[in-house]
Amino acid sequence: MRRRMFEVIEISSGNDLASSVYDYFMIVVIAASLVPLAFKQNNTVFVVIEKVTVSVFIIDYVLRLITADLKLEKGWASFFIYPFTLMALIDLLCILPSFTALSSGFKLLKVLRLLRAFRVFRAAKMLRYSKSLLMIADVIKEQKSPLIAVCVFALSYILISALVIFNVEPDTFRNFFDAIYWATVSLTTVGYGDIYPVSTAGRVITIISSLFGIAVIALPAGIITAGYLDKLHEKGKKTKDKEN
């Protein structure tokens, strides 16, 4: 019974109709739960959507918890480890905010209302039901070392650029955080224009930072794209071998 339950709630391999139906059903529920977040006002329809979708999320969370040993394959320890896994935490963050609205009289729950902002994590639940997104997640895991190296390199460059511009134009940047904000915006070549250097030296530094940013930002995109193409090629090869 639990084995079949686990097979249904996990991502479908394509041959299990019940699992495929469950996946599509959860995608619809997740999308519906995000609709009220796009409106400031609340009404009866949104309240019903909230209650129904949260009920589904709770059931899904419980089902995944009671089948945790089948997923993690670590015996009884799985039931204690699973709640702290990434997707389990996302599931929990999708549920908790709704409970804070049930007893608004408690001061503690008034503080916990901040958790309502975590309802946007419901969009992250889509990751579980999208094979393409799961493939990208696998690519990121496999390319973890070069991606970490690029991120450390980018972070170091941001901090160095911020230190340089902060000392070159102390009057333009009120604090070091403003300099970090400018360095990040310049590195990503976004260029909001709300904070910018006015001296010649500062502008030269901005030019260098922006040009350098194009290369730095392109590195992780290239790594992920190459890994994703390899995954697609590998998947196509396996499919072809099965057909033969």
C-alpha positions as a Python dict, from the first residue, in 0.01 Angstrom:
ca = {
    (1, 'M'): (0, 0, 0),
    (2, 'R'): (271, 248, 99),
    (3, 'R'): (483, 143, -198),
    (4, 'R'): (200, 218, -439),
    (5, 'M'): (133, 549, -264),
    (6, 'F'): (499, 641, -304),
    (7, 'E'): (494, 553, -675),
    (8, 'V'): (189, 776, -731),
    (9, 'I'): (312, 1088, -548),
    (10, 'E'): (661, 1075, -698),
    (11, 'I'): (732, 1226, -1040),
    (12, 'S'): (584, 1005, -1311),
    (13, 'S'): (814, 803, -1536),
    (14, 'G'): (553, 826, -1811),
    (15, 'N'): (418, 472, -1781),
    (16, 'D'): (213, 523, -1464),
    (17, 'L'): (-119, 691, -1545),
    (18, 'A'): (-214, 751, -1182),
    (19, 'S'): (122, 918, -1113),
    (20, 'S'): (91, 1136, -1424),
    (21, 'V'): (-260, 1245, -1324),
    (22, 'Y'): (-135, 1327, -973),
    (23, 'D'): (152, 1535, -1115),
    (24, 'Y'): (-79, 1739, -1340),
    (25, 'F'): (-330, 1778, -1057),
    (26, 'M'): (-63, 1917, -825),
    (27, 'I'): (60, 2158, -1094),
    (28, 'V'): (-296, 2293, -1131),
    (29, 'V'): (-332, 2324, -751),
    (30, 'I'): (0, 2508, -719),
    (31, 'A'): (-95, 2748, -1000),
    (32, 'A'): (-436, 2809, -839),
    (33, 'S'): (-276, 2879, -500),
    (34, 'L'): (-66, 3157, -657),
    (35, 'V'): (-366, 3344, -801),
    (36, 'P'): (-466, 3521, -473),
    (37, 'L'): (-107, 3644, -433),
    (38, 'A'): (-149, 3858, -744),
    (39, 'F'): (-424, 4066, -577),
    (40, 'K'): (-412, 4297, -277),
    (41, 'Q'): (-779, 4261, -187),
    (42, 'N'): (-931, 3944, -47),
    (43, 'N'): (-1269, 3790, -122),
    (44, 'T'): (-1466, 3471, -70),
    (45, 'V'): (-1331, 3303, -383),
    (46, 'F'): (-971, 3365, -277),
    (47, 'V'): (-1044, 3236, 74),
    (48, 'V'): (-1190, 2914, -69),
    (49, 'I'): (-893, 2872, -304),
    (50, 'E'): (-657, 2922, -12),
    (51, 'K'): (-830, 2665, 209),
    (52, 'V'): (-865, 2403, -63),
    (53, 'T'): (-509, 2435, -196),
    (54, 'V'): (-354, 2436, 152),
    (55, 'S'): (-555, 2124, 240),
    (56, 'V'): (-412, 1953, -68),
    (57, 'F'): (-59, 2066, 28),
    (58, 'I'): (-105, 1925, 378),
    (59, 'I'): (-222, 1589, 244),
    (60, 'D'): (69, 1582, -2),
    (61, 'Y'): (316, 1667, 276),
    (62, 'V'): (179, 1392, 505),
    (63, 'L'): (189, 1134, 225),
    (64, 'R'): (549, 1220, 146),
    (65, 'L'): (641, 1210, 515),
    (66, 'I'): (494, 862, 574),
    (67, 'T'): (675, 731, 264),
    (68, 'A'): (1005, 905, 344),
    (69, 'D'): (1185, 575, 406),
    (70, 'L'): (1104, 461, 52),
    (71, 'K'): (1247, 782, -94),
    (72, 'L'): (1559, 827, 119),
    (73, 'E'): (1617, 453, 182),
    (74, 'K'): (1773, 514, 524),
    (75, 'G'): (1532, 314, 738),
    (76, 'W'): (1361, 479, 1032),
    (77, 'A'): (1610, 766, 1018),
    (78, 'S'): (1440, 877, 694),
    (79, 'F'): (1135, 999, 886),
    (80, 'F'): (1356, 1235, 1087),
    (81, 'I'): (1580, 1341, 798),
    (82, 'Y'): (1308, 1407, 539),
    (83, 'P'): (1151, 1716, 710),
    (84, 'F'): (1488, 1892, 677),
    (85, 'T'): (1538, 1823, 306),
    (86, 'L'): (1506, 2117, 66),
    (87, 'M'): (1175, 2020, -96),
    (88, 'A'): (1021, 1925, 241),
    (89, 'L'): (1113, 2266, 382),
    (90, 'I'): (959, 2435, 77),
    (91, 'D'): (642, 2228, 127),
    (92, 'L'): (629, 2330, 493),
    (93, 'L'): (683, 2698, 413),
    (94, 'C'): (390, 2677, 172),
    (95, 'I'): (163, 2547, 448),
    (96, 'L'): (263, 2735, 765),
    (97, 'P'): (159, 3089, 656),
    (98, 'S'): (-204, 2982, 623),
    (99, 'F'): (-220, 2864, 983),
    (100, 'T'): (-109, 3205, 1112),
    (101, 'A'): (-437, 3358, 995),
    (102, 'L'): (-652, 3118, 1199),
    (103, 'S'): (-594, 3281, 1538),
    (104, 'S'): (-508, 3644, 1484),
    (105, 'G'): (-564, 3719, 1853),
    (106, 'F'): (-240, 3557, 1964),
    (107, 'K'): (57, 3792, 1966),
    (108, 'L'): (291, 3511, 1865),
    (109, 'L'): (83, 3437, 1557),
    (110, 'K'): (80, 3806, 1472),
    (111, 'V'): (457, 3787, 1455),
    (112, 'L'): (435, 3466, 1255),
    (113, 'R'): (219, 3645, 1001),
    (114, 'L'): (549, 3745, 846),
    (115, 'L'): (554, 3387, 724),
    (116, 'R'): (271, 3472, 486),
    (117, 'A'): (537, 3611, 257),
    (118, 'F'): (664, 3254, 223),
    (119, 'R'): (353, 3164, 25),
    (120, 'V'): (551, 3258, -284),
    (121, 'F'): (749, 2939, -223),
    (122, 'R'): (450, 2756, -369),
    (123, 'A'): (594, 2843, -708),
    (124, 'A'): (907, 2648, -612),
    (125, 'K'): (691, 2337, -568),
    (126, 'M'): (665, 2332, -948),
    (127, 'L'): (1025, 2211, -947),
    (128, 'R'): (912, 1869, -826),
    (129, 'Y'): (673, 1817, -1117),
    (130, 'S'): (876, 1954, -1408),
    (131, 'K'): (1116, 1709, -1569),
    (132, 'S'): (1301, 1993, -1744),
    (133, 'L'): (1353, 2181, -1418),
    (134, 'L'): (1462, 1859, -1246),
    (135, 'M'): (1712, 1807, -1526),
    (136, 'I'): (1851, 2158, -1473),
    (137, 'A'): (1870, 2088, -1099),
    (138, 'D'): (2071, 1772, -1174),
    (139, 'V'): (2303, 1973, -1400),
    (140, 'I'): (2360, 2229, -1122),
    (141, 'K'): (2444, 1946, -879),
    (142, 'E'): (2688, 1786, -1122),
    (143, 'Q'): (2851, 2119, -1211),
    (144, 'K'): (2859, 2235, -850),
    (145, 'S'): (3235, 2282, -828),
    (146, 'P'): (3282, 2512, -1132),
    (147, 'L'): (2965, 2706, -1044),
    (148, 'I'): (3086, 2764, -688),
    (149, 'A'): (3422, 2877, -825),
    (150, 'V'): (3250, 3128, -1058),
    (151, 'C'): (3025, 3255, -777),
    (152, 'V'): (3322, 3304, -543),
    (153, 'F'): (3507, 3484, -821),
    (154, 'A'): (3208, 3711, -890),
    (155, 'L'): (3158, 3783, -519),
    (156, 'S'): (3527, 3868, -479),
    (157, 'Y'): (3512, 4102, -777),
    (158, 'I'): (3203, 4275, -637),
    (159, 'L'): (3370, 4333, -301),
    (160, 'I'): (3694, 4459, -461),
    (161, 'S'): (3505, 4690, -698),
    (162, 'A'): (3298, 4820, -409),
    (163, 'L'): (3608, 4894, -203),
    (164, 'V'): (3772, 5074, -495),
    (165, 'I'): (3472, 5292, -585),
    (166, 'F'): (3394, 5362, -220),
    (167, 'N'): (3739, 5510, -172),
    (168, 'V'): (3749, 5686, -510),
    (169, 'E'): (3413, 5861, -458),
    (170, 'P'): (3335, 5876, -85),
    (171, 'D'): (3090, 6166, -138),
    (172, 'T'): (2876, 5975, -390),
    (173, 'F'): (2839, 5658, -184),
    (174, 'R'): (2697, 5718, 163),
    (175, 'N'): (2801, 5377, 297),
    (176, 'F'): (2974, 5059, 188),
    (177, 'F'): (2643, 4883, 117),
    (178, 'D'): (2568, 5145, -151),
    (179, 'A'): (2905, 5063, -307),
    (180, 'I'): (2825, 4690, -303),
    (181, 'Y'): (2485, 4763, -459),
    (182, 'W'): (2651, 4968, -734),
    (183, 'A'): (2914, 4698, -795),
    (184, 'T'): (2647, 4427, -824),
    (185, 'V'): (2437, 4633, -1064),
    (186, 'S'): (2743, 4715, -1272),
    (187, 'L'): (2866, 4356, -1276),
    (188, 'T'): (2531, 4229, -1399),
    (189, 'T'): (2515, 4520, -1649),
    (190, 'V'): (2164, 4606, -1527),
    (191, 'G'): (2245, 4973, -1470),
    (192, 'Y'): (1950, 5115, -1274),
    (193, 'G'): (2115, 5457, -1263),
    (194, 'D'): (1998, 5549, -912),
    (195, 'I'): (2358, 5544, -783),
    (196, 'Y'): (2640, 5630, -1017),
    (197, 'P'): (2992, 5781, -1003),
    (198, 'V'): (3042, 6138, -1121),
    (199, 'S'): (3421, 6163, -1141),
    (200, 'T'): (3631, 6055, -1439),
    (201, 'A'): (3810, 5789, -1234),
    (202, 'G'): (3478, 5655, -1108),
    (203, 'R'): (3336, 5634, -1460),
    (204, 'V'): (3642, 5449, -1586),
    (205, 'I'): (3600, 5198, -1305),
    (206, 'T'): (3232, 5160, -1400),
    (207, 'I'): (3324, 5091, -1765),
    (208, 'I'): (3573, 4823, -1663),
    (209, 'S'): (3328, 4669, -1415),
    (210, 'S'): (3046, 4655, -1670),
    (211, 'L'): (3262, 4504, -1946),
    (212, 'F'): (3406, 4251, -1705),
    (213, 'G'): (3058, 4171, -1580),
    (214, 'I'): (2948, 4047, -1923),
    (215, 'A'): (3212, 3772, -1909),
    (216, 'V'): (3149, 3679, -1546),
    (217, 'I'): (2770, 3654, -1589),
    (218, 'A'): (2811, 3449, -1908),
    (219, 'L'): (3026, 3184, -1735),
    (220, 'P'): (2756, 3014, -1519),
    (221, 'A'): (2505, 3037, -1806),
    (222, 'G'): (2753, 2861, -2034),
    (223, 'I'): (2828, 2591, -1776),
    (224, 'I'): (2459, 2517, -1716),
    (225, 'T'): (2375, 2524, -2088),
    (226, 'A'): (2656, 2283, -2174),
    (227, 'G'): (2552, 2047, -1895),
    (228, 'Y'): (2187, 2066, -1999),
    (229, 'L'): (2273, 1980, -2361),
    (230, 'D'): (2478, 1684, -2241),
    (231, 'K'): (2179, 1564, -2037),
    (232, 'L'): (1948, 1595, -2336),
    (233, 'H'): (2195, 1404, -2553),
    (234, 'E'): (2226, 1134, -2287),
    (235, 'K'): (1847, 1111, -2251),
    (236, 'G'): (1800, 1090, -2630),
    (237, 'K'): (2061, 816, -2651),
    (238, 'K'): (1887, 611, -2379),
    (239, 'T'): (1551, 653, -2554),
    (240, 'K'): (1702, 544, -2883),
    (241, 'D'): (1862, 239, -2721),
    (242, 'K'): (1527, 137, -2569),
    (243, 'E'): (1355, 165, -2907),
    (244, 'N'): (1620, -54, -3063),
}
